[in-house]
Amino acid sequence: MSAALVALGGVAVRAPRATSRATAAHGALLRRVRLGLLRRWFGLPLLLLETVGRRSGRPRCVALAYLLDGDDLVVVPANAGAERTPAWWLNLRAAGTGVVDLGEHRTAVRPVEAHGPERERLWRRLAAVAPVDRYQRRTPRRLPVVILRPA
């Protein structure tokens, strides 16, 4: 794992609001520019997840690293191991649906939290390509594994 990725994770834990703003800005940039080069984060593919704010009712967009599992997209609301659950996950869970933008196409999705053997299988796959184990060690909350299924 790169030193830059480790450093960024530390920043996210110490300054969650700044990290949230930076993530939102990255998502906005991806929406406007649509450059394939920006569709990766430290080698991981990125998707744009569009949700509706659970309190504001306003549209929200966030860039997330993901793992492809058949037709499903798998994400972890890790917030780099911060104790605060990321707003995008709270919004998506409250709404029950969202829209994923992969650049070439947009797809309506519904979130399904993985449990049991399925969660363990997906966690192992994620841990092989992303620092989810490190994030889990930083926080007392159990990081969920969320499957984004076509709606």
Backbone torsions as a table, in degrees:
resi	resn	phi	psi	omega
1	MET	NA	139.7	-175.8
2	SER	-73.1	150.8	177.9
3	ALA	-63.4	-34.4	179.6
4	ALA	-63.6	-39.9	179.1
5	LEU	-65.5	-41.4	177.9
6	VAL	-63.0	-44.3	179.8
7	ALA	-62.7	-42.2	178.9
8	LEU	-63.3	-37.9	177.2
9	GLY	-61.8	-39.7	177.5
10	GLY	-64.4	-39.2	177.8
11	VAL	-63.4	-41.6	-179.1
12	ALA	-61.3	-36.6	179.8
13	VAL	-71.8	-40.7	-176.9
14	ARG	-79.9	-30.0	-175.7
15	ALA	-134.7	70.4	-174.9
16	PRO	-62.3	-34.0	180.0
17	ARG	-67.8	-41.8	178.1
18	ALA	-63.9	-40.1	178.7
19	THR	-64.5	-41.6	178.6
20	SER	-61.0	-43.7	178.8
21	ARG	-65.1	-41.4	179.8
22	ALA	-64.3	-40.2	178.4
23	THR	-64.5	-42.6	178.5
24	ALA	-64.0	-40.6	178.6
25	ALA	-64.6	-39.5	178.1
26	HIS	-62.7	-43.9	177.7
27	GLY	-61.8	-42.1	179.0
28	ALA	-63.7	-40.5	178.4
29	LEU	-63.5	-43.7	178.9
30	LEU	-61.2	-39.8	-179.8
31	ARG	-64.2	-38.2	-175.6
32	ARG	-81.6	-42.6	-170.9
33	VAL	-88.6	-39.0	-180.0
34	ARG	58.5	33.2	177.0
35	LEU	-83.6	131.3	178.6
36	GLY	-59.5	-33.3	-179.9
37	LEU	-60.2	-36.0	-180.0
38	LEU	-79.8	-5.2	-178.3
39	ARG	-85.1	17.3	177.4
40	ARG	-133.2	146.4	178.3
41	TRP	-130.4	106.5	-175.9
42	PHE	52.1	41.3	176.5
43	GLY	91.6	-12.5	-179.6
44	LEU	-90.5	141.8	177.4
45	PRO	-69.0	150.8	-179.8
46	LEU	-118.3	147.0	171.0
47	LEU	-122.8	160.6	171.0
48	LEU	-104.4	126.8	177.8
49	LEU	-109.1	122.4	178.1
50	GLU	-103.9	126.4	178.7
51	THR	-132.0	-179.1	174.8
52	VAL	-118.0	132.0	179.3
53	GLY	-57.8	128.9	-175.8
54	ARG	-67.4	-25.9	178.2
55	ARG	-103.4	-40.3	-175.2
56	SER	-84.4	-28.2	-174.5
57	GLY	76.1	4.7	-178.3
58	ARG	-88.6	150.6	178.1
59	PRO	-64.6	141.7	177.5
60	ARG	-130.5	147.6	179.3
61	CYS	-140.1	134.2	179.8
62	VAL	-138.6	143.5	174.4
63	ALA	-89.9	131.5	-178.6
64	LEU	-132.6	138.5	170.5
65	ALA	-72.3	144.6	-177.2
66	TYR	-143.5	165.1	176.4
67	LEU	-121.3	132.9	177.3
68	LEU	-85.6	131.2	178.6
69	ASP	-136.3	89.5	-173.3
70	GLY	67.7	-126.3	176.7
71	ASP	-87.6	-5.0	-176.1
72	ASP	-93.5	154.4	174.0
73	LEU	-113.1	132.9	-175.4
74	VAL	-114.9	129.7	-179.6
75	VAL	-133.5	161.4	176.6
76	VAL	-127.3	120.7	176.1
77	PRO	-75.9	71.6	-172.5
78	ALA	-85.8	-34.3	-175.3
79	ASN	53.7	36.8	179.9
80	ALA	55.2	26.2	177.9
81	GLY	88.3	7.6	176.4
82	ALA	-68.1	153.9	-180.0
83	GLU	-69.0	-25.5	-178.8
84	ARG	-78.6	130.1	175.6
85	THR	-69.7	134.7	-178.6
86	PRO	-63.6	142.1	-177.7
87	ALA	-59.3	-35.3	-177.3
88	TRP	-60.5	-36.9	-179.2
89	TRP	-72.4	-41.3	176.8
90	LEU	-61.8	-41.1	178.9
91	ASN	-66.2	-45.9	-178.3
92	LEU	-65.2	-43.6	179.9
93	ARG	-62.6	-41.5	179.8
94	ALA	-67.1	-40.7	-177.4
95	ALA	-76.8	-34.3	-178.4
96	GLY	84.0	-11.4	176.7
97	THR	-148.6	160.1	175.3
98	GLY	-155.4	-175.2	177.7
99	VAL	-127.7	131.5	176.6
100	VAL	-103.8	131.7	176.7
101	ASP	-112.8	114.5	178.5
102	LEU	-102.1	12.5	179.7
103	GLY	94.8	-56.9	-179.1
104	GLU	-81.5	-30.0	-179.6
105	HIS	-154.4	162.2	178.1
106	ARG	-115.2	141.1	-177.7
107	THR	-137.4	132.9	172.1
108	ALA	-72.5	137.2	-178.8
109	VAL	-133.2	159.0	172.0
110	ARG	-125.9	139.1	-178.6
111	PRO	-83.9	138.7	174.6
112	VAL	-131.3	122.3	178.9
113	GLU	-80.7	128.1	-179.8
114	ALA	-78.5	144.1	178.8
115	HIS	-136.7	162.4	172.8
116	GLY	60.6	-141.8	-176.8
117	PRO	-59.3	-34.7	178.9
118	GLU	-63.8	-43.9	178.1
119	ARG	-60.8	-45.9	-178.9
120	GLU	-62.3	-42.3	178.2
121	ARG	-61.3	-47.2	-178.7
122	LEU	-69.0	-38.4	178.2
123	TRP	-59.7	-44.9	179.1
124	ARG	-60.7	-41.8	178.2
125	ARG	-64.8	-42.8	179.1
126	LEU	-64.6	-43.9	-177.7
127	ALA	-62.6	-24.4	178.7
128	ALA	-73.2	-20.2	-175.6
129	VAL	-125.7	-8.9	-176.5
130	ALA	-140.5	156.9	-176.4
131	PRO	-81.8	41.4	-176.1
132	VAL	-66.1	-33.6	177.7
133	ASP	-63.2	-43.0	178.4
134	ARG	-62.1	-43.8	179.3
135	TYR	-62.7	-41.3	-179.0
136	GLN	-62.9	-37.0	179.2
137	ARG	-66.8	-23.4	-177.7
138	ARG	-81.1	-17.3	-171.7
139	THR	-128.8	146.4	176.1
140	PRO	-77.9	-18.4	-179.8
141	ARG	-77.2	146.1	177.6
142	ARG	-80.2	121.0	-178.6
143	LEU	-71.8	124.2	178.8
144	PRO	-77.4	155.6	169.9
145	VAL	-107.7	119.8	-173.9
146	VAL	-112.0	126.2	177.1
147	ILE	-98.0	125.9	175.4
148	LEU	-97.9	106.2	-177.6
149	ARG	-99.8	141.3	175.6
150	PRO	-54.9	133.3	-177.0
151	ALA	-82.7	NA	NA
